């Protein structure tokens, strides 16, 4: 399997980052890292445990997400919208899973039509259930918040599937993500450190 140079660099890391809330962290401490952690949420690659290769990527994602929730849900508990970043340690690099035949892995290294169609399927078909794509692990670009609005308009009958795909492709993306859909892999991950985040709420999220 051929990877871009930067992809190879990231996949050989053993430390990755997960953005969550204080209450999300308490849930992880209580129940452990779960492969269906984000079930019932619309996510690029379906329910899974998501990681970023850089702390700043995880910080950017979680602060935008929680600021959006704070504005959308009146009187939401403070712990549910206080962002933190967990530093997660792999016992071996993700690259070893991508080159180990028993595991089914996928890569979406650029924001193209295949990536956009995959996102559309996961955000419309894999909500509230186990992913049907069968991947144990996926590495790719992150669509950010744009598809959430597009999918909302699609569900309301305001735009077509083709317009959703076009809207995803048109947005420039630099943030990367690794999603894990295999509970055995999630079970051997360790929380190495917990990082607090100081940020100003994003206006108009």
N, C-alpha and C positions, 0 to 999 in steps of 0.2 A: 504494500500500500504506500503510495507516494503522498507526502504531506508538504505543505509550504514550510519554508524555513522557520517562520515565527510559530506556526502550529506545532512543529516538532519541538521547539524550545519549550512551549507551554506544556505539552503532553509529557515531557520528561521531568516536570516539576512534581514534587511530592506534597508540597503545601499549596492549598487552594483556599478560596474565601467564599463564605456564605452570608449574604445579607439577610437579616431578619429583625424582628422586634424583640423587646425584652420578654414579652409573653411567649413569643415563638421559641425563644431560647429555653424558657422554663419547660415548655412542652417537649423539646428535644432532650433536655436533661431527664425528664420523667419517663419518656417512652423510647428514647434512643433515636438514632437517625433512621428515618423511614423512607423507603423507595416511593411510597405514595404520599409523601409529605404534603405536596401541594394539590391533592385531589380536591375537586370542586372549584378550582381556579382555572382561568383560561391562560395557558402557558404555551410557549412555542413548540415544545416537544412533548406535550402531554404531562400528566402527573408524574412527578419525579423529584429527586433531591438535586437542586441546582447549585453550581459553583462557578465562581469567576477566577481566572488565573492571576488577577491582580486585585489588591485590596481596594484601590480607588474605583475599579469597575463595580465591585460589590457595593461600595458606599453610594455611588451614583445611582445604581438601580434601586436599592432599598429606600433611600431618602425620597426619590420621586414616587415610588409606590406608596409609601406610608403617608406622604403629604397628600396624595390623591385620596387615600382612604380617610384621612382626617377631614378633608373638605367634603367628602361624599357622605360620611356617616356622623351625624350630630351626636355629641356626648360620648364618643368612642373612648374607652378607657385609655389613660395615658400610657400604660405599659404596652398596649397594642399598637401604638404609633411612635414609640421611642426606638429609633433604629440603632442596631449594633451590628458588628461584623464578626463572625466566627472564623477563626483560622483552622482549617481542617487538614489533618495529616493522613496521607495514604501510606500504607506499609510498603507499597511499591508504586512506581509511577503509572499514571493512566495509560501511558504509551504501551506498557506491557500487556494491558487488556486489549488494546487495539491490534496487537500483533499475536494474540493468543486465540487460536481457531475456535475453541469452545464458546467464546464470547461473540455475540453479534453486536457490532458497533457501526455507527454511522457518522459521517462528517458532512458539514455544510459550511465550507470555508468562505463562501461569498454570497452576497445578497442577490441571488438570481431567481429565475422562475421556479426551479425545483425547490429551492428553499421556501419561497413564498407559498407554493402549493402545499408543502409539507406543514407549514405553520397553519394554513387555513384548515387543513384536515384535523390537526390536533386541537385547534381552538374551537372547532364546531362539532367534532365527533368524539373527542376523548375527554370531555368535561364530565366530571363526576363518576368516572369509571377507570379501570385499569387500561393503560395504553394498549392499542391494538397493533402498534408498529413492530413489536417484538424485539426492539433493541435493548441491550443491557446498558449501553452507554452511548451518548451522542455528544460530539463536539461541534460547535459551530458559532456563527455570528449570532448576536442577540437583536431581536427586532425592536426592542425598547417598548414604549407605550403606544406607538402608532396603531398596531393591529387591534388593540382593545377598542378603540374608537371605530375602526373600520368594521370589525365584527359586530359591534353594537348596531351600526347602521345597516349591516347586512341582515341581521336578525329582525330588524324593524321593517325590512323590505324596502329600504331607501336606496340601496345600491346592490349591484350584482356581484357574483363571485369573481368575475373577471375584473371588476373595479377594485375589489379587495386586493387581488393579486397585484394589480398595477400599482396600487397605493403602497403596498409593502416594498415592492422593488424600487420605487422612486425615492425612498428615504435612505440617506447615507447611513451606514452602520460601521462602528469601529469596535464596539464592546463585544467580548467573546464569552461563551458559556460552555459548561460541561454539565450534562444532565445524566443522572444515574437512575436506572429503572430496575435494578437487580438488588433484592434485599440482602443477599449474601455479601455483595460488595459493600453496601451501606453499613452492614453490621461490623465490618472491620475498620471503618473510618474512626478517627479519634479527634476530639476537639483539642487543639494544641494551645489556643489562646483566644481571648475575647477582647475585641477592640470597641471602645465607645466611639461615637461619632458626634462631632459638633457641627451643626449646619443651620443655615437660615432656611425657613420654609420657602419653597419655590412658589412664586405667585402665578396664578392662572394655570396650575397643573390640571 
